């Protein structure tokens, strides 16, 4: 694939118009005031059982929020970690991220984290669909991928609902929390 053909079309490719609105959600930049909502679910051991982070201390959560707020001023910006909020109440219920592999990359990683009280309602899929659309249309990406622990069946289901295809398996990818992690990779290609 000739990637230089994308260059004129992607002249301002490090920009996503925010907030991103969907049927039930809107995605926006984080603010310092968000730390308490994030801390509510960041402290739950089961919530972070498949992740390298967590459960969070207050300091962990505040440091995370500070990194997210600092990210907004990066120029060019190639990492978008966004707060996921409900349209009807503005309540922050999680986060969703799309991060280019490198500043000038046409490949990006997609991720999500939804408060357990709001899971199994399709919110992770809805937020991730919005970022996939922005990734292809606004960032000019060619490939968007997501990875997760092979035991994380809810995330695997989200990837499949997004139309992503399994492209890889890494045995013994990481060791953390007294467990050797096996990882699956799913991808979706720009049409």
Secondary structure, DSSP 4 states (H G I P E B T S, - for coil): --THHHHTTTTTTT---SSEE-SSEEEEE--GGGHHHHHHHHT-TTTTTTSSS-SPPHHHHHHHHHHHHHHTT-SS--EEEEEEEETTT--EEEEEEEEESSTT-SEEEEEEEE-GGG-SSSHHHHHHHHHHHHHHHTS--SEEEEEEETT-HHHHHHHHHTT-EEEEEEEEEEEETTEEEEEEEEEEE--
